[in-house]
Amino acid sequence: DHDGPGRPREISAPDEPLDQILRASAERYPERVAIDFLGARMRFRELDDAVDRFARALLARGLQRGDRVSLHLPNSPAFVIAFFGTLRAGGVAAPTSPLSVQRELEILLRQTAPRFSVCLDLLVPRVRSARTAVDGHLPDGARMSTGIRDCLPAPSLWVSPLPPPRAGTWPPVPPSTATPPLAVARRAPPAGRSACSL
């Protein structure tokens, strides 16, 4: 058995939304570590709370049930929060590779037609250009950004950011009204939990 002794070859998937599975885990194991990112740990309780806050931020910006949110993020806590937060707000998460070039992004954006985009701060110019080429003018707040530094533990912040391998790729685009930071959305008061479960 390639799965190892004692492991079932098949499992039954729960018939409930993914974000509700996360919530159940947070209620059952609130202090267990859900994410360990380069030494920065987030417990299930903290993750579920961050997902609630991000969901509310999307709803406050006008997200409607079924709206798509494109995610232009590497594997990081921000991706997990944005993915589950989109689902909890009733949206459809549309992850893309952060390595996609603008031409590829334009194709993906035409296919998915996202209302909002969440991207790494280094990718803001590329995502902005691709979305402008596809959608024309974008209203403020249609894009949210985050940086890897937002997810790092304190010791790592002393050495980050590191010099880029190529000229012209640094510094990241700073947050603005047009591209608010994901960290601010996560700090917004959740104002209750049940309304995020659409």
C-alpha positions as CSV (number, residue, x, y, z in Angstrom):
1,D,0.0,0.0,0.0
2,H,1.8,3.2,-1.2
3,D,-0.2,5.3,1.3
4,G,1.3,3.6,4.2
5,P,-0.1,1.2,6.8
6,G,-3.3,2.2,8.5
7,R,-4.2,4.9,5.9
8,P,-7.4,4.4,3.9
9,R,-7.1,4.3,0.2
10,E,-10.3,6.4,-0.1
11,I,-11.9,9.1,2.0
12,S,-15.3,10.7,2.0
13,A,-15.3,14.5,1.4
14,P,-17.6,16.5,3.7
15,D,-20.7,17.9,2.0
16,E,-20.2,21.5,3.3
17,P,-18.4,24.7,2.0
18,L,-14.6,24.8,2.5
19,D,-14.8,28.0,4.6
20,Q,-17.2,26.2,7.0
21,I,-14.7,23.3,7.3
22,L,-12.1,25.9,8.4
23,R,-14.6,27.4,10.9
24,A,-15.3,24.0,12.4
25,S,-11.6,23.4,12.7
26,A,-11.2,26.8,14.4
27,E,-13.9,25.9,16.9
28,R,-12.5,22.5,17.6
29,Y,-8.8,23.4,17.6
30,P,-8.6,27.1,18.2
31,E,-5.0,27.1,19.5
32,R,-3.5,24.6,17.1
33,V,-1.2,26.0,14.4
34,A,-2.9,26.3,11.1
35,I,-0.1,28.0,9.1
36,D,3.7,28.1,9.8
37,F,5.2,30.5,7.2
38,L,9.0,30.8,7.7
39,G,8.5,30.8,11.4
40,A,5.5,33.1,11.6
41,R,2.7,30.9,13.0
42,M,-1.0,31.6,12.8
43,R,-3.4,29.5,14.8
44,F,-6.8,28.3,13.6
45,R,-8.6,30.9,15.7
46,E,-6.5,33.7,14.2
47,L,-6.8,32.4,10.7
48,D,-10.6,32.1,10.9
49,D,-10.8,35.6,12.3
50,A,-8.6,37.0,9.5
51,V,-10.8,35.2,7.0
52,D,-13.9,36.8,8.5
53,R,-12.4,40.3,8.4
54,F,-11.3,39.9,4.7
55,A,-14.7,38.6,3.8
56,R,-16.3,41.7,5.4
57,A,-13.8,43.9,3.5
58,L,-14.9,42.4,0.2
59,L,-18.6,42.8,1.1
60,A,-18.0,46.4,2.2
61,R,-16.5,47.1,-1.2
62,G,-19.6,45.8,-3.0
63,L,-18.8,42.1,-3.7
64,Q,-22.0,40.3,-4.7
65,R,-22.6,36.5,-4.5
66,G,-20.9,34.8,-7.4
67,D,-18.5,37.7,-8.2
68,R,-15.0,36.5,-9.0
69,V,-11.8,37.6,-7.2
70,S,-8.5,37.0,-8.9
71,L,-5.6,36.1,-6.7
72,H,-2.1,36.9,-7.8
73,L,-0.2,35.7,-4.8
74,P,2.5,33.1,-4.0
75,N,2.0,30.4,-1.4
76,S,1.7,32.5,1.8
77,P,-0.7,33.2,4.6
78,A,-2.1,36.1,2.5
79,F,-3.2,33.6,-0.2
80,V,-5.0,31.4,2.4
81,I,-6.8,34.4,3.9
82,A,-7.8,35.8,0.5
83,F,-8.9,32.4,-0.8
84,F,-11.1,31.4,2.1
85,G,-12.2,35.0,2.7
86,T,-13.5,35.2,-0.9
87,L,-15.5,31.9,-0.4
88,R,-16.9,33.1,2.9
89,A,-18.1,36.4,1.3
90,G,-19.9,34.4,-1.3
91,G,-17.4,35.0,-4.1
92,V,-15.5,32.7,-6.5
93,A,-11.8,32.6,-6.0
94,A,-9.7,32.6,-9.2
95,P,-6.1,31.9,-8.4
96,T,-3.5,32.7,-11.0
97,S,0.3,32.0,-11.1
98,P,2.3,34.9,-9.8
99,L,4.8,34.0,-12.6
100,S,2.3,34.8,-15.4
101,V,3.4,37.5,-17.8
102,Q,1.0,40.3,-18.8
103,R,-0.1,38.6,-22.0
104,E,-1.1,35.5,-20.0
105,L,-2.8,37.5,-17.4
106,E,-4.9,39.3,-20.0
107,I,-6.1,35.9,-21.3
108,L,-6.9,34.7,-17.8
109,L,-8.7,37.9,-16.8
110,R,-10.9,37.8,-19.9
111,Q,-11.8,34.2,-19.1
112,T,-12.6,34.9,-15.4
113,A,-13.8,38.5,-15.5
114,P,-13.0,39.2,-11.9
115,R,-14.6,42.1,-10.0
116,F,-11.7,42.4,-7.6
117,S,-8.0,41.4,-7.7
118,V,-5.6,40.7,-4.7
119,C,-2.0,40.7,-5.7
120,L,1.5,40.8,-4.3
121,D,2.9,44.3,-4.1
122,L,5.6,43.5,-6.6
123,L,2.9,42.4,-9.1
124,V,0.8,45.5,-8.9
125,P,2.1,47.2,-12.1
126,R,1.7,44.0,-14.1
127,V,-1.8,43.2,-12.8
128,R,-2.9,46.9,-13.2
129,S,-1.7,47.0,-16.8
130,A,-3.4,43.7,-17.6
131,R,-6.7,44.6,-15.9
132,T,-6.7,48.1,-17.6
133,A,-6.1,46.4,-21.0
134,V,-9.0,44.1,-20.4
135,D,-11.5,46.2,-18.4
136,G,-10.5,49.8,-19.1
137,H,-10.7,52.2,-16.1
138,L,-10.9,50.4,-12.7
139,P,-12.5,52.0,-9.7
140,D,-10.4,52.6,-6.6
141,G,-10.4,49.5,-4.4
142,A,-10.8,47.0,-7.2
143,R,-7.3,45.8,-6.4
144,M,-5.8,45.0,-3.0
145,S,-2.2,44.4,-2.4
146,T,0.0,42.7,0.2
147,G,3.7,42.0,0.6
148,I,5.7,39.0,1.8
149,R,6.9,41.2,4.6
150,D,3.3,41.3,6.0
151,C,3.6,37.6,6.6
152,L,7.1,37.3,8.1
153,P,8.1,37.0,11.7
154,A,9.9,39.9,13.3
155,P,13.5,38.6,12.9
156,S,13.1,38.1,9.2
157,L,11.9,41.7,8.8
158,W,15.4,42.9,9.8
159,V,16.9,41.5,6.6
160,S,13.9,42.0,4.3
161,P,13.7,43.3,1.6
162,L,16.7,41.8,0.1
163,P,18.3,43.3,-3.1
164,P,16.5,42.1,-6.2
165,P,18.2,39.9,-8.8
166,R,17.4,42.3,-11.6
167,A,17.4,46.1,-11.8
168,G,14.1,47.8,-12.1
169,T,12.1,45.3,-10.0
170,W,12.2,47.1,-6.7
171,P,10.8,48.6,-4.6
172,P,7.2,47.2,-4.5
173,V,4.4,49.6,-5.3
174,P,3.3,51.2,-2.0
175,P,-0.4,50.9,-1.0
176,S,-2.8,53.7,-2.1
177,T,-6.5,54.4,-2.3
178,A,-6.5,52.7,-5.6
179,T,-4.7,49.7,-4.2
180,P,-5.4,49.4,-0.5
181,P,-3.3,47.0,1.6
182,L,-4.7,43.6,2.5
183,A,-3.4,44.1,6.1
184,V,-5.8,47.1,6.6
185,A,-8.7,44.9,5.5
186,R,-7.6,42.2,7.9
187,R,-7.6,44.7,10.8
188,A,-11.2,45.9,10.1
189,P,-13.6,44.9,12.9
190,P,-15.5,41.7,12.0
191,A,-18.8,43.0,13.5
192,G,-20.1,39.5,14.0
193,R,-19.4,36.3,12.2
194,S,-22.6,34.8,10.9
195,A,-23.2,37.4,8.2
196,C,-20.1,36.3,6.4
197,S,-21.4,32.8,5.9
198,L,-23.4,33.2,2.6
